[in-house]
Amino acid sequence: MTNELAVRRLDESQIDLVKATIAKGCSDDELALFVEQCNRTQLDPFARQIYAVSRWDGKLGRNVMTTQVSIDGARLVAQRSGDYCGQTPVFYCGADRQWTDLWLDSDGLPLAAKVGVYRRGFTDALWATATWEQYAAYLKSNEGGRYLAPMWKKMPALMLGKCAESLALRKAFPMELSGLYTGDEMGNSEHDVPVKADATRSSSRSTATHTTTPHETGEAATDDQVYALRTSLSLLDEDDRATVKAEWIAAGLPPLANGLTTSQADRAIELVSNVLNAVGGDVVTGEVVEVSNSESDDGQAATNDKATSLATATQVRAIQTLLGNLGIAGPAKHEWVGDVIERPIDSMNALTKSEASVVIDRLKLDAAGTSEP
Protein backbone atom coordinates (compact mmCIF):
# COMPACT_ATOMS: atom_id res chain seq x y z
CA MET A 1 0.00 0.00 0.00
CA THR A 2 2.87 2.35 0.79
CA ASN A 3 4.16 2.16 -2.79
CA GLU A 4 0.77 3.21 -4.12
CA LEU A 5 0.89 6.51 -2.25
CA ALA A 6 2.50 9.54 -3.78
CA VAL A 7 5.40 10.65 -1.60
CA ARG A 8 4.56 14.04 -0.16
CA ARG A 9 7.34 16.42 0.86
CA LEU A 10 6.90 19.86 2.35
CA ASP A 11 7.85 22.54 -0.16
CA GLU A 12 9.68 25.77 0.69
CA SER A 13 6.53 27.84 1.20
CA GLN A 14 5.05 25.22 3.51
CA ILE A 15 8.30 24.99 5.49
CA ASP A 16 8.20 28.78 5.91
CA LEU A 17 4.63 28.50 7.18
CA VAL A 18 5.63 25.72 9.59
CA LYS A 19 8.48 27.85 10.92
CA ALA A 20 6.19 30.85 11.40
CA THR A 21 3.40 28.94 13.16
CA ILE A 22 3.74 25.29 14.14
CA ALA A 23 7.48 25.31 14.91
CA LYS A 24 7.81 28.94 15.92
CA GLY A 25 11.00 29.61 17.87
CA CYS A 26 12.77 26.45 16.72
CA SER A 27 16.37 26.68 15.60
CA ASP A 28 17.22 25.94 11.97
CA ASP A 29 18.53 22.50 12.96
CA GLU A 30 15.38 21.72 14.96
CA LEU A 31 13.21 22.86 12.06
CA ALA A 32 15.18 20.67 9.63
CA LEU A 33 14.76 17.69 11.96
CA PHE A 34 11.01 18.28 12.27
CA VAL A 35 10.58 18.63 8.50
CA GLU A 36 12.55 15.41 7.97
CA GLN A 37 10.24 13.60 10.40
CA CYS A 38 7.21 14.95 8.54
CA ASN A 39 8.64 13.72 5.24
CA ARG A 40 9.72 10.36 6.65
CA THR A 41 6.38 9.56 8.28
CA GLN A 42 4.31 11.27 5.57
CA LEU A 43 2.27 12.93 8.33
CA ASP A 44 0.74 16.35 7.77
CA PRO A 45 1.60 19.00 10.38
CA PHE A 46 -1.23 21.20 9.07
CA ALA A 47 -3.76 18.43 9.77
CA ARG A 48 -2.47 18.12 13.36
CA GLN A 49 -1.04 14.65 12.75
CA ILE A 50 2.46 15.60 13.88
CA TYR A 51 3.66 18.40 16.18
CA ALA A 52 6.80 20.35 17.04
CA VAL A 53 6.59 20.75 20.82
CA SER A 54 8.87 23.12 22.71
CA ARG A 55 9.76 22.19 26.28
CA TRP A 56 12.03 23.74 28.85
CA ASP A 57 15.27 21.78 29.32
CA GLY A 58 16.76 22.61 32.72
CA LYS A 59 20.14 21.11 31.84
CA LEU A 60 20.52 23.15 28.67
CA GLY A 61 18.86 26.23 30.15
CA ARG A 62 16.59 26.74 27.14
CA ASN A 63 13.53 25.41 25.33
CA VAL A 64 14.17 22.35 23.18
CA MET A 65 11.99 21.13 20.33
CA THR A 66 10.74 17.55 20.32
CA THR A 67 8.61 15.85 17.68
CA GLN A 68 5.33 14.27 18.75
CA VAL A 69 2.55 12.59 16.82
CA SER A 70 -1.16 12.59 17.55
CA ILE A 71 -2.91 9.29 18.09
CA ASP A 72 -4.58 9.82 14.70
CA GLY A 73 -1.15 10.27 13.14
CA ALA A 74 0.09 7.00 14.64
CA ARG A 75 -3.01 5.21 13.38
CA LEU A 76 -2.47 6.62 9.89
CA VAL A 77 1.16 5.46 9.79
CA ALA A 78 0.03 1.96 10.73
CA GLN A 79 -2.75 1.95 8.13
CA ARG A 80 -0.46 3.15 5.35
CA SER A 81 2.04 0.37 6.03
CA GLY A 82 -0.28 -2.12 4.34
CA ASP A 83 0.27 -4.59 7.19
CA TYR A 84 -2.21 -3.15 9.67
CA CYS A 85 -5.10 -5.56 10.27
CA GLY A 86 -7.08 -3.74 12.93
CA GLN A 87 -6.94 -3.78 16.69
CA THR A 88 -8.87 -4.89 19.75
CA PRO A 89 -11.06 -2.64 21.86
CA VAL A 90 -9.37 -0.93 24.80
CA PHE A 91 -9.62 -3.05 27.94
CA TYR A 92 -9.48 -1.59 31.43
CA CYS A 93 -9.03 -3.07 34.88
CA GLY A 94 -9.29 -1.90 38.46
CA ALA A 95 -8.03 -3.30 41.74
CA ASP A 96 -9.85 -6.58 41.06
CA ARG A 97 -7.71 -7.09 37.91
CA GLN A 98 -10.77 -8.06 35.89
CA TRP A 99 -10.56 -6.71 32.35
CA THR A 100 -13.54 -4.95 30.74
CA ASP A 101 -13.98 -2.95 27.54
CA LEU A 102 -16.32 -0.44 29.22
CA TRP A 103 -15.14 1.83 32.00
CA LEU A 104 -17.60 4.23 33.62
CA ASP A 105 -16.91 7.24 35.82
CA SER A 106 -18.68 5.45 38.65
CA ASP A 107 -15.98 2.76 38.49
CA GLY A 108 -13.38 5.21 39.78
CA LEU A 109 -9.96 5.52 38.16
CA PRO A 110 -8.74 2.66 35.95
CA LEU A 111 -5.48 1.14 37.17
CA ALA A 112 -4.44 -0.15 33.75
CA ALA A 113 -5.48 -0.21 30.11
CA LYS A 114 -4.38 -2.58 27.35
CA VAL A 115 -4.80 -2.75 23.58
CA GLY A 116 -3.85 -5.37 21.01
CA VAL A 117 -2.86 -4.49 17.42
CA TYR A 118 -3.04 -7.03 14.61
CA ARG A 119 -0.29 -7.03 12.01
CA ARG A 120 -0.03 -9.14 8.89
CA GLY A 121 2.34 -12.06 9.40
CA PHE A 122 1.64 -12.39 13.14
CA THR A 123 -0.74 -15.05 14.42
CA ASP A 124 -1.71 -13.13 17.57
CA ALA A 125 -2.30 -9.51 18.44
CA LEU A 126 0.62 -7.50 19.74
CA TRP A 127 -0.52 -6.29 23.15
CA ALA A 128 0.66 -3.33 25.17
CA THR A 129 -0.40 -2.25 28.66
CA ALA A 130 -0.30 1.22 30.20
CA THR A 131 -0.69 1.57 33.95
CA TRP A 132 -2.14 4.57 35.73
CA GLU A 133 0.90 4.86 37.98
CA GLN A 134 3.30 5.13 35.04
CA TYR A 135 1.36 7.40 32.70
CA ALA A 136 -1.15 9.60 34.55
CA ALA A 137 -0.04 13.25 34.49
CA TYR A 138 -0.02 15.06 37.81
CA LEU A 139 0.73 18.63 38.83
CA LYS A 140 2.43 19.58 42.07
CA SER A 141 0.55 21.87 44.44
CA ASN A 142 1.87 24.71 46.57
CA GLU A 143 1.52 22.53 49.65
CA GLY A 144 3.79 19.85 48.24
CA GLY A 145 1.00 17.51 47.19
CA ARG A 146 -0.17 16.78 43.68
CA TYR A 147 -3.35 16.69 41.64
CA LEU A 148 -4.39 15.39 38.23
CA ALA A 149 -3.74 17.43 35.09
CA PRO A 150 -7.02 18.75 33.62
CA MET A 151 -7.50 16.28 30.77
CA TRP A 152 -6.64 13.30 32.96
CA LYS A 153 -9.17 14.52 35.50
CA LYS A 154 -11.92 15.00 32.91
CA MET A 155 -11.38 11.82 30.85
CA PRO A 156 -9.13 9.39 32.76
CA ALA A 157 -10.15 6.22 30.90
CA LEU A 158 -9.81 7.81 27.47
CA MET A 159 -6.35 9.24 28.24
CA LEU A 160 -5.00 5.97 29.64
CA GLY A 161 -6.51 4.05 26.72
CA LYS A 162 -4.76 6.33 24.22
CA CYS A 163 -1.44 5.68 25.95
CA ALA A 164 -1.98 1.93 25.68
CA GLU A 165 -2.95 2.23 22.01
CA SER A 166 0.14 4.33 21.24
CA LEU A 167 2.34 1.72 22.90
CA ALA A 168 0.69 -1.10 20.96
CA LEU A 169 0.96 0.68 17.61
CA ARG A 170 4.65 1.41 18.18
CA LYS A 171 5.20 -2.20 19.26
CA ALA A 172 3.53 -3.48 16.09
CA PHE A 173 5.23 -0.97 13.79
CA PRO A 174 8.63 -0.22 15.32
CA MET A 175 10.33 0.88 12.12
CA GLU A 176 7.59 3.33 11.13
CA LEU A 177 6.99 4.79 14.62
CA SER A 178 10.37 4.43 16.29
CA GLY A 179 11.10 7.38 18.58
CA LEU A 180 7.71 9.01 18.00
CA TYR A 181 5.49 9.47 21.06
CA THR A 182 2.12 11.07 21.63
CA GLY A 183 1.58 13.98 24.00
CA ASP A 184 -0.51 11.71 26.24
CA GLU A 185 2.47 9.41 26.77
CA MET A 186 4.67 12.38 27.64
CA GLY A 187 2.24 13.65 30.25
CA ASN A 188 4.42 12.97 33.28
CA SER A 189 7.55 14.56 31.85
CA GLU A 190 5.53 17.50 30.55
CA HIS A 191 3.42 18.36 33.58
CA ASP A 192 5.43 17.30 36.64
CA VAL A 193 6.50 20.84 37.51
CA PRO A 194 6.00 22.92 40.65
CA VAL A 195 3.18 25.41 40.89
CA LYS A 196 5.28 27.68 43.07
CA ALA A 197 9.01 27.86 42.48
CA ASP A 198 11.48 28.30 45.29
CA ALA A 199 12.63 31.93 45.22
CA THR A 200 16.32 31.15 45.74
CA ARG A 201 16.37 28.48 43.04
CA SER A 202 14.46 30.71 40.61
CA SER A 203 16.97 33.50 41.12
CA SER A 204 19.88 31.12 40.63
CA ARG A 205 18.45 29.72 37.39
CA SER A 206 17.72 33.21 36.10
CA THR A 207 21.31 34.28 36.62
CA ALA A 208 22.65 31.19 34.91
CA THR A 209 20.51 30.99 31.80
CA HIS A 210 19.86 34.60 30.73
CA THR A 211 17.03 33.35 28.48
CA THR A 212 14.09 33.23 30.83
CA THR A 213 14.84 35.79 33.52
CA PRO A 214 12.25 38.23 34.82
CA HIS A 215 14.73 40.97 33.92
CA GLU A 216 15.40 39.80 30.39
CA THR A 217 16.31 42.73 28.18
CA GLY A 218 14.72 43.29 24.81
CA GLU A 219 11.90 45.05 23.04
CA ALA A 220 8.72 45.27 25.09
CA ALA A 221 5.81 43.05 24.09
CA THR A 222 3.47 44.58 21.53
CA ASP A 223 -0.11 45.58 22.30
CA ASP A 224 -1.35 42.71 20.10
CA GLN A 225 0.75 40.21 22.06
CA VAL A 226 -0.47 41.45 25.43
CA TYR A 227 -4.08 41.56 24.26
CA ALA A 228 -3.91 38.05 22.79
CA LEU A 229 -2.34 36.77 25.99
CA ARG A 230 -4.85 38.40 28.34
CA THR A 231 -7.89 37.30 26.33
CA SER A 232 -6.57 33.74 26.03
CA LEU A 233 -5.96 33.61 29.78
CA SER A 234 -9.54 34.75 30.37
CA LEU A 235 -10.83 31.60 28.62
CA LEU A 236 -9.13 29.19 31.03
CA ASP A 237 -11.03 27.43 33.78
CA GLU A 238 -9.57 26.95 37.26
CA ASP A 239 -7.79 23.67 36.46
CA ASP A 240 -6.34 25.01 33.23
CA ARG A 241 -5.14 28.17 34.99
CA ALA A 242 -3.27 25.96 37.45
CA THR A 243 -1.63 24.17 34.54
CA VAL A 244 -0.61 27.45 32.92
CA LYS A 245 0.69 28.80 36.24
CA ALA A 246 2.85 25.73 36.75
CA GLU A 247 4.32 25.81 33.26
CA TRP A 248 4.70 29.61 33.36
CA ILE A 249 6.89 29.37 36.48
CA ALA A 250 8.78 26.36 35.13
CA ALA A 251 9.66 28.39 32.01
CA GLY A 252 11.05 31.17 34.23
CA LEU A 253 8.63 33.80 32.91
CA PRO A 254 7.98 36.90 35.05
CA PRO A 255 4.44 37.86 36.14
CA LEU A 256 2.44 39.43 33.33
CA ALA A 257 1.90 42.54 35.46
CA ASN A 258 5.67 43.08 35.57
CA GLY A 259 5.85 43.36 31.80
CA LEU A 260 7.19 40.95 29.20
CA THR A 261 9.60 41.28 26.31
CA THR A 262 8.49 40.22 22.83
CA SER A 263 10.33 36.89 23.12
CA GLN A 264 8.85 36.25 26.57
CA ALA A 265 5.38 37.10 25.28
CA ASP A 266 5.82 34.65 22.40
CA ARG A 267 6.76 31.91 24.87
CA ALA A 268 3.82 32.79 27.11
CA ILE A 269 1.36 32.78 24.19
CA GLU A 270 2.70 29.41 23.04
CA LEU A 271 2.36 28.06 26.57
CA VAL A 272 -1.27 29.18 26.92
CA SER A 273 -2.02 27.98 23.39
CA ASN A 274 -0.72 24.49 24.22
CA VAL A 275 -3.05 24.29 27.22
CA LEU A 276 -6.03 25.50 25.18
CA ASN A 277 -5.15 22.98 22.48
CA ALA A 278 -4.95 20.20 25.07
CA VAL A 279 -8.48 20.87 26.31
CA GLY A 280 -9.87 21.12 22.80
CA GLY A 281 -10.57 24.84 22.79
CA ASP A 282 -11.66 26.51 19.56
CA VAL A 283 -9.73 29.67 20.23
CA VAL A 284 -6.16 28.75 19.38
CA THR A 285 -6.62 25.42 17.68
CA GLY A 286 -7.80 25.09 14.09
CA GLU A 287 -6.50 27.59 11.66
CA VAL A 288 -3.24 28.48 13.34
CA VAL A 289 -2.03 25.15 12.03
CA GLU A 290 -4.33 24.56 9.07
CA VAL A 291 -3.71 25.15 5.39
CA SER A 292 -6.47 25.18 2.82
CA ASN A 293 -6.60 23.03 -0.30
CA SER A 294 -5.97 26.05 -2.47
CA GLU A 295 -2.92 26.97 -0.39
CA SER A 296 -1.55 23.44 -0.71
CA ASP A 297 -2.18 23.30 -4.46
CA ASP A 298 -0.53 26.64 -5.05
CA GLY A 299 2.32 25.99 -2.65
CA GLN A 300 4.92 25.54 -5.38
CA ALA A 301 4.13 28.99 -6.75
CA ALA A 302 4.32 30.77 -3.40
CA THR A 303 7.39 32.89 -2.75
CA ASN A 304 9.33 33.56 0.42
CA ASP A 305 8.34 37.23 0.15
CA LYS A 306 4.67 36.27 0.23
CA ALA A 307 5.22 33.98 3.21
CA THR A 308 6.90 36.74 5.24
CA SER A 309 4.01 39.15 4.47
CA LEU A 310 1.43 36.78 5.93
CA ALA A 311 -0.16 37.42 9.30
CA THR A 312 1.99 36.41 12.24
CA ALA A 313 1.05 33.59 14.57
CA THR A 314 0.41 36.18 17.29
CA GLN A 315 -2.04 38.04 15.05
CA VAL A 316 -3.86 34.82 14.13
CA ARG A 317 -4.12 33.82 17.78
CA ALA A 318 -5.51 37.25 18.67
CA ILE A 319 -8.11 37.01 15.89
CA GLN A 320 -9.15 33.51 16.95
CA THR A 321 -9.45 34.59 20.57
CA LEU A 322 -11.49 37.71 19.80
CA LEU A 323 -13.79 35.82 17.44
CA GLY A 324 -14.39 33.24 20.15
CA ASN A 325 -15.19 35.96 22.67
CA LEU A 326 -17.84 37.33 20.30
CA GLY A 327 -19.32 33.87 19.76
CA ILE A 328 -18.34 33.74 16.08
CA ALA A 329 -17.39 30.17 15.21
CA GLY A 330 -17.24 27.68 12.36
CA PRO A 331 -17.64 28.86 8.76
CA ALA A 332 -19.06 32.14 10.04
CA LYS A 333 -15.56 33.13 11.13
CA HIS A 334 -14.26 33.18 7.57
CA GLU A 335 -17.35 34.97 6.30
CA TRP A 336 -17.09 37.63 9.02
CA VAL A 337 -13.40 38.27 8.39
CA GLY A 338 -13.95 38.22 4.63
CA ASP A 339 -16.57 40.96 4.97
CA VAL A 340 -14.11 43.11 6.95
CA ILE A 341 -11.23 42.81 4.46
CA GLU A 342 -13.59 42.72 1.46
CA ARG A 343 -12.32 39.47 -0.04
CA PRO A 344 -13.23 35.82 0.61
CA ILE A 345 -10.87 33.63 2.67
CA ASP A 346 -10.98 30.01 3.78
CA SER A 347 -8.08 30.19 6.24
CA MET A 348 -6.89 32.83 8.70
CA ASN A 349 -3.36 32.01 7.55
CA ALA A 350 -4.27 33.59 4.20
CA LEU A 351 -4.45 37.04 5.82
CA THR A 352 -1.64 39.50 5.34
CA LYS A 353 -0.17 41.35 8.30
CA SER A 354 -1.96 44.57 7.39
CA GLU A 355 -5.29 42.77 6.90
CA ALA A 356 -4.86 41.03 10.25
CA SER A 357 -4.27 44.39 11.94
CA VAL A 358 -7.49 45.74 10.42
CA VAL A 359 -9.43 42.67 11.58
CA ILE A 360 -8.01 42.90 15.12
CA ASP A 361 -8.90 46.59 15.38
CA ARG A 362 -12.45 45.87 14.19
CA LEU A 363 -12.82 42.97 16.63
CA LYS A 364 -11.62 45.14 19.51
CA LEU A 365 -14.21 47.77 18.63
CA ASP A 366 -16.97 45.17 18.43
CA ALA A 367 -15.86 43.62 21.72
CA ALA A 368 -15.96 47.03 23.40
CA GLY A 369 -19.42 47.64 21.97
CA THR A 370 -20.81 44.33 23.23
CA SER A 371 -19.50 45.01 26.73
CA GLU A 372 -21.34 48.33 27.12
CA PRO A 373 -24.39 48.32 29.42
C-alpha positions as CSV (number, residue, x, y, z in Angstrom):
1,M,0.0,0.0,0.0
2,T,2.9,2.3,0.8
3,N,4.2,2.2,-2.8
4,E,0.8,3.2,-4.1
5,L,0.9,6.5,-2.2
6,A,2.5,9.5,-3.8
7,V,5.4,10.7,-1.6
8,R,4.6,14.0,-0.2
9,R,7.3,16.4,0.9
10,L,6.9,19.9,2.3
11,D,7.9,22.5,-0.2
12,E,9.7,25.8,0.7
13,S,6.5,27.8,1.2
14,Q,5.1,25.2,3.5
15,I,8.3,25.0,5.5
16,D,8.2,28.8,5.9
17,L,4.6,28.5,7.2
18,V,5.6,25.7,9.6
19,K,8.5,27.9,10.9
20,A,6.2,30.9,11.4
21,T,3.4,28.9,13.2
22,I,3.7,25.3,14.1
23,A,7.5,25.3,14.9
24,K,7.8,28.9,15.9
25,G,11.0,29.6,17.9
26,C,12.8,26.5,16.7
27,S,16.4,26.7,15.6
28,D,17.2,25.9,12.0
29,D,18.5,22.5,13.0
30,E,15.4,21.7,15.0
31,L,13.2,22.9,12.1
32,A,15.2,20.7,9.6
33,L,14.8,17.7,12.0
34,F,11.0,18.3,12.3
35,V,10.6,18.6,8.5
36,E,12.5,15.4,8.0
37,Q,10.2,13.6,10.4
38,C,7.2,14.9,8.5
39,N,8.6,13.7,5.2
40,R,9.7,10.4,6.7
41,T,6.4,9.6,8.3
42,Q,4.3,11.3,5.6
43,L,2.3,12.9,8.3
44,D,0.7,16.3,7.8
45,P,1.6,19.0,10.4
46,F,-1.2,21.2,9.1
47,A,-3.8,18.4,9.8
48,R,-2.5,18.1,13.4
49,Q,-1.0,14.7,12.8
50,I,2.5,15.6,13.9
51,Y,3.7,18.4,16.2
52,A,6.8,20.4,17.0
53,V,6.6,20.7,20.8
54,S,8.9,23.1,22.7
55,R,9.8,22.2,26.3
56,W,12.0,23.7,28.9
57,D,15.3,21.8,29.3
58,G,16.8,22.6,32.7
59,K,20.1,21.1,31.8
60,L,20.5,23.2,28.7
61,G,18.9,26.2,30.1
62,R,16.6,26.7,27.1
63,N,13.5,25.4,25.3
64,V,14.2,22.3,23.2
65,M,12.0,21.1,20.3
66,T,10.7,17.5,20.3
67,T,8.6,15.9,17.7
68,Q,5.3,14.3,18.8
69,V,2.5,12.6,16.8
70,S,-1.2,12.6,17.6
71,I,-2.9,9.3,18.1
72,D,-4.6,9.8,14.7
73,G,-1.1,10.3,13.1
74,A,0.1,7.0,14.6
75,R,-3.0,5.2,13.4
76,L,-2.5,6.6,9.9
77,V,1.2,5.5,9.8
78,A,0.0,2.0,10.7
79,Q,-2.8,1.9,8.1
80,R,-0.5,3.1,5.3
81,S,2.0,0.4,6.0
82,G,-0.3,-2.1,4.3
83,D,0.3,-4.6,7.2
84,Y,-2.2,-3.2,9.7
85,C,-5.1,-5.6,10.3
86,G,-7.1,-3.7,12.9
87,Q,-6.9,-3.8,16.7
88,T,-8.9,-4.9,19.7
89,P,-11.1,-2.6,21.9
90,V,-9.4,-0.9,24.8
91,F,-9.6,-3.1,27.9
92,Y,-9.5,-1.6,31.4
93,C,-9.0,-3.1,34.9
94,G,-9.3,-1.9,38.5
95,A,-8.0,-3.3,41.7
96,D,-9.9,-6.6,41.1
97,R,-7.7,-7.1,37.9
98,Q,-10.8,-8.1,35.9
99,W,-10.6,-6.7,32.3
100,T,-13.5,-4.9,30.7
101,D,-14.0,-3.0,27.5
102,L,-16.3,-0.4,29.2
103,W,-15.1,1.8,32.0
104,L,-17.6,4.2,33.6
105,D,-16.9,7.2,35.8
106,S,-18.7,5.4,38.7
107,D,-16.0,2.8,38.5
108,G,-13.4,5.2,39.8
109,L,-10.0,5.5,38.2
110,P,-8.7,2.7,36.0
111,L,-5.5,1.1,37.2
112,A,-4.4,-0.1,33.8
113,A,-5.5,-0.2,30.1
114,K,-4.4,-2.6,27.3
115,V,-4.8,-2.7,23.6
116,G,-3.9,-5.4,21.0
117,V,-2.9,-4.5,17.4
118,Y,-3.0,-7.0,14.6
119,R,-0.3,-7.0,12.0
120,R,0.0,-9.1,8.9
121,G,2.3,-12.1,9.4
122,F,1.6,-12.4,13.1
123,T,-0.7,-15.0,14.4
124,D,-1.7,-13.1,17.6
125,A,-2.3,-9.5,18.4
126,L,0.6,-7.5,19.7
127,W,-0.5,-6.3,23.1
128,A,0.7,-3.3,25.2
129,T,-0.4,-2.2,28.7
130,A,-0.3,1.2,30.2
131,T,-0.7,1.6,33.9
132,W,-2.1,4.6,35.7
133,E,0.9,4.9,38.0
134,Q,3.3,5.1,35.0
135,Y,1.4,7.4,32.7
136,A,-1.1,9.6,34.5
137,A,0.0,13.2,34.5
138,Y,0.0,15.1,37.8
139,L,0.7,18.6,38.8
140,K,2.4,19.6,42.1
141,S,0.5,21.9,44.4
142,N,1.9,24.7,46.6
143,E,1.5,22.5,49.6
144,G,3.8,19.9,48.2
145,G,1.0,17.5,47.2
146,R,-0.2,16.8,43.7
147,Y,-3.3,16.7,41.6
148,L,-4.4,15.4,38.2
149,A,-3.7,17.4,35.1
150,P,-7.0,18.8,33.6
151,M,-7.5,16.3,30.8
152,W,-6.6,13.3,33.0
153,K,-9.2,14.5,35.5
154,K,-11.9,15.0,32.9
155,M,-11.4,11.8,30.8
156,P,-9.1,9.4,32.8
157,A,-10.2,6.2,30.9
158,L,-9.8,7.8,27.5
159,M,-6.4,9.2,28.2
160,L,-5.0,6.0,29.6
161,G,-6.5,4.1,26.7
162,K,-4.8,6.3,24.2
163,C,-1.4,5.7,26.0
164,A,-2.0,1.9,25.7
165,E,-2.9,2.2,22.0
166,S,0.1,4.3,21.2
167,L,2.3,1.7,22.9
168,A,0.7,-1.1,21.0
169,L,1.0,0.7,17.6
170,R,4.6,1.4,18.2
171,K,5.2,-2.2,19.3
172,A,3.5,-3.5,16.1
173,F,5.2,-1.0,13.8
174,P,8.6,-0.2,15.3
175,M,10.3,0.9,12.1
176,E,7.6,3.3,11.1
177,L,7.0,4.8,14.6
178,S,10.4,4.4,16.3
179,G,11.1,7.4,18.6
180,L,7.7,9.0,18.0
181,Y,5.5,9.5,21.1
182,T,2.1,11.1,21.6
183,G,1.6,14.0,24.0
184,D,-0.5,11.7,26.2
185,E,2.5,9.4,26.8
186,M,4.7,12.4,27.6
187,G,2.2,13.7,30.3
188,N,4.4,13.0,33.3
189,S,7.5,14.6,31.9
190,E,5.5,17.5,30.6
191,H,3.4,18.4,33.6
192,D,5.4,17.3,36.6
193,V,6.5,20.8,37.5
194,P,6.0,22.9,40.6
195,V,3.2,25.4,40.9
196,K,5.3,27.7,43.1
197,A,9.0,27.9,42.5
198,D,11.5,28.3,45.3
199,A,12.6,31.9,45.2
200,T,16.3,31.1,45.7
201,R,16.4,28.5,43.0
202,S,14.5,30.7,40.6
203,S,17.0,33.5,41.1
204,S,19.9,31.1,40.6
205,R,18.5,29.7,37.4
206,S,17.7,33.2,36.1
207,T,21.3,34.3,36.6
208,A,22.6,31.2,34.9
209,T,20.5,31.0,31.8
210,H,19.9,34.6,30.7
211,T,17.0,33.3,28.5
212,T,14.1,33.2,30.8
213,T,14.8,35.8,33.5
214,P,12.3,38.2,34.8
215,H,14.7,41.0,33.9
216,E,15.4,39.8,30.4
217,T,16.3,42.7,28.2
218,G,14.7,43.3,24.8
219,E,11.9,45.1,23.0
220,A,8.7,45.3,25.1
221,A,5.8,43.0,24.1
222,T,3.5,44.6,21.5
223,D,-0.1,45.6,22.3
224,D,-1.4,42.7,20.1
225,Q,0.8,40.2,22.1
226,V,-0.5,41.4,25.4
227,Y,-4.1,41.6,24.3
228,A,-3.9,38.0,22.8
229,L,-2.3,36.8,26.0
230,R,-4.8,38.4,28.3
231,T,-7.9,37.3,26.3
232,S,-6.6,33.7,26.0
233,L,-6.0,33.6,29.8
234,S,-9.5,34.8,30.4
235,L,-10.8,31.6,28.6
236,L,-9.1,29.2,31.0
237,D,-11.0,27.4,33.8
238,E,-9.6,26.9,37.3
239,D,-7.8,23.7,36.5
240,D,-6.3,25.0,33.2
241,R,-5.1,28.2,35.0
242,A,-3.3,26.0,37.4
243,T,-1.6,24.2,34.5
244,V,-0.6,27.5,32.9
245,K,0.7,28.8,36.2
246,A,2.9,25.7,36.8
247,E,4.3,25.8,33.3
248,W,4.7,29.6,33.4
249,I,6.9,29.4,36.5
250,A,8.8,26.4,35.1
251,A,9.7,28.4,32.0
252,G,11.0,31.2,34.2
253,L,8.6,33.8,32.9
254,P,8.0,36.9,35.1
255,P,4.4,37.9,36.1
256,L,2.4,39.4,33.3
257,A,1.9,42.5,35.5
258,N,5.7,43.1,35.6
259,G,5.9,43.4,31.8
260,L,7.2,41.0,29.2
261,T,9.6,41.3,26.3
262,T,8.5,40.2,22.8
263,S,10.3,36.9,23.1
264,Q,8.8,36.2,26.6
265,A,5.4,37.1,25.3
266,D,5.8,34.7,22.4
267,R,6.8,31.9,24.9
268,A,3.8,32.8,27.1
269,I,1.4,32.8,24.2
270,E,2.7,29.4,23.0
271,L,2.4,28.1,26.6
272,V,-1.3,29.2,26.9
273,S,-2.0,28.0,23.4
274,N,-0.7,24.5,24.2
275,V,-3.0,24.3,27.2
276,L,-6.0,25.5,25.2
277,N,-5.1,23.0,22.5
278,A,-4.9,20.2,25.1
279,V,-8.5,20.9,26.3
280,G,-9.9,21.1,22.8
281,G,-10.6,24.8,22.8
282,D,-11.7,26.5,19.6
283,V,-9.7,29.7,20.2
284,V,-6.2,28.8,19.4
285,T,-6.6,25.4,17.7
286,G,-7.8,25.1,14.1
287,E,-6.5,27.6,11.7
288,V,-3.2,28.5,13.3
289,V,-2.0,25.1,12.0
290,E,-4.3,24.6,9.1
291,V,-3.7,25.2,5.4
292,S,-6.5,25.2,2.8
293,N,-6.6,23.0,-0.3
294,S,-6.0,26.1,-2.5
295,E,-2.9,27.0,-0.4
296,S,-1.6,23.4,-0.7
297,D,-2.2,23.3,-4.5
298,D,-0.5,26.6,-5.0
299,G,2.3,26.0,-2.6
300,Q,4.9,25.5,-5.4
301,A,4.1,29.0,-6.8
302,A,4.3,30.8,-3.4
303,T,7.4,32.9,-2.8
304,N,9.3,33.6,0.4
305,D,8.3,37.2,0.2
306,K,4.7,36.3,0.2
307,A,5.2,34.0,3.2
308,T,6.9,36.7,5.2
309,S,4.0,39.2,4.5
310,L,1.4,36.8,5.9
311,A,-0.2,37.4,9.3
312,T,2.0,36.4,12.2
313,A,1.1,33.6,14.6
314,T,0.4,36.2,17.3
315,Q,-2.0,38.0,15.1
316,V,-3.9,34.8,14.1
317,R,-4.1,33.8,17.8
318,A,-5.5,37.3,18.7
319,I,-8.1,37.0,15.9
320,Q,-9.2,33.5,16.9
321,T,-9.4,34.6,20.6
322,L,-11.5,37.7,19.8
323,L,-13.8,35.8,17.4
324,G,-14.4,33.2,20.1
325,N,-15.2,36.0,22.7
326,L,-17.8,37.3,20.3
327,G,-19.3,33.9,19.8
328,I,-18.3,33.7,16.1
329,A,-17.4,30.2,15.2
330,G,-17.2,27.7,12.4
331,P,-17.6,28.9,8.8
332,A,-19.1,32.1,10.0
333,K,-15.6,33.1,11.1
334,H,-14.3,33.2,7.6
335,E,-17.3,35.0,6.3
336,W,-17.1,37.6,9.0
337,V,-13.4,38.3,8.4
338,G,-13.9,38.2,4.6
339,D,-16.6,41.0,5.0
340,V,-14.1,43.1,6.9
341,I,-11.2,42.8,4.5
342,E,-13.6,42.7,1.5
343,R,-12.3,39.5,0.0
344,P,-13.2,35.8,0.6
345,I,-10.9,33.6,2.7
346,D,-11.0,30.0,3.8
347,S,-8.1,30.2,6.2
348,M,-6.9,32.8,8.7
349,N,-3.4,32.0,7.6
350,A,-4.3,33.6,4.2
351,L,-4.4,37.0,5.8
352,T,-1.6,39.5,5.3
353,K,-0.2,41.3,8.3
354,S,-2.0,44.6,7.4
355,E,-5.3,42.8,6.9
356,A,-4.9,41.0,10.2
357,S,-4.3,44.4,11.9
358,V,-7.5,45.7,10.4
359,V,-9.4,42.7,11.6
360,I,-8.0,42.9,15.1
361,D,-8.9,46.6,15.4
362,R,-12.5,45.9,14.2
363,L,-12.8,43.0,16.6
364,K,-11.6,45.1,19.5
365,L,-14.2,47.8,18.6
366,D,-17.0,45.2,18.4
367,A,-15.9,43.6,21.7
368,A,-16.0,47.0,23.4
369,G,-19.4,47.6,22.0
370,T,-20.8,44.3,23.2
371,S,-19.5,45.0,26.7
372,E,-21.3,48.3,27.1
373,P,-24.4,48.3,29.4
